[in-house]
Amino acid sequence: MKSHSVVHSFDFAKQLKDLVDVYYRDADVIRLVVDNLNIHTPSVLYEVFSPQEARRIIQKLEFHYTPKHASSLNQVEIELSVLSRQCLERRIPNAETLTSEIAA
């Protein structure tokens, strides 16, 4: 069985390849805004693909990292965590109830 990190590394590398080859194949450059998770680096491509394939993919990618502390992504994660704990731990029957719960 593969470790959790290896699975995420493979998934991330596959997503990067899909961005380059499928979704934005005509783009000159693809700018990625990623957090500082240890697998969110170009090196993950070398762990999954041949060196030639990794270089080919990396040439179209431009990585931009969020600040390690107090990033907007961290703030969003915190807000979603609070929302989950306070009102999304149960089934919400309809959109109106969901809207009301989120507003509260």
SULKAVEN-V973837 format. One record per helix or strand. SS is the DSSP state (a for helix, b for strand). FROM is the first residue (numbers start at 1). TO is the last residue. If there is no record, write none. Layout:
BEGIN
ss->SS from->FROM to->TO
ss->SS from->FROM to->TO
END
This chain:
BEGIN
ss->a from->4 to->23
ss->b from->30 to->34
ss->a from->43 to->48
ss->a from->51 to->58
ss->b from->61 to->65
ss->a from->72 to->87
ss->a from->95 to->103
END
